[in-house]
Amino acid sequence: MKVNGKPVSVPGGWRDSSLLEFLRDYLGMTGAKFGCGIGMCGACTVHLDGEAVRACVLPVGSLEGRQVTTIEGLATDDGLHPVQQAWIDQCVPQCGYCQPGQIMSACALLEKHPQPTEDEVEAAMRGNICRCGTYPRIRQAIQHASLIAREGRS
């Protein structure tokens, strides 16, 4: 598989591990967080072939030939991803624990719907829990990221 555009081999002893365990414990990519362990809270959200998925419930051995993008893979040499910039501009994080998963879900939404409606934002973000309750700022940041992307800045 590829992780953030780079080929990665999965050693035999890791094939039954979750993608989250593999990313954090083998590759040292600690952006995706462990929350519930059953794919319900969204803290472990990454992209698999462009779709937002829960890494805690995906066996890494089943991902041969697939493309994984983590929060660590969003920024480029040109700067932050528009969603990351919007998170900063809108002062979204409070404790910050859920934010990588929130950002990854928001990025997947904006790939499909560059100018999302409130209902589309609500539906896309429904599976991401923020225990600090920053939902209004998250929604504002998603709309702000949409504007940043349309204006071609980061």
C-alpha positions, 0 to 999 in steps of 0.5 A: 500500500501507499501511505501519504504517497510513499510505498509501505510494506506491511510485515507479517506480524502486523497484518492482523493489526488495525490500520490505526495501530500500524500507523501509530505504532509501526510508522510513528504517525500519531496524528490519527487518535484512538478514541472508541476502538469500534469506528464510532467516534471518528478520532482515527479518521484517515482517507482510504483511496480518497474516502474518509474511513475509520482506521481503528476497524480496518485490518492493515493486511487487507489494504494491499494496493490501496492509498492511505492519507493521514493528517500528516500527509495533507500539508504540502511544500506550498503550505497547509491544506485549506482545511488545516488553514481554516481550522487555524483561522477559525480557532477550532481546536479546544483540547485538539484530540478529535481534530485530526479526524474532524479535519480528515472528514472535512477534507473528504467532504470538500473533495466531493462537495466543494461548496457544501450545504449545511445539510451536507456538512451535518451529514459528513461530520455526523460520525465525528465526536467532539467532546469539547463541543466545538461543532459551531466552529467546525462548521464555520471552518468547513465553510471557510475552507471552501472559500479558501479553496475557491480563492486558490489560497492556503 
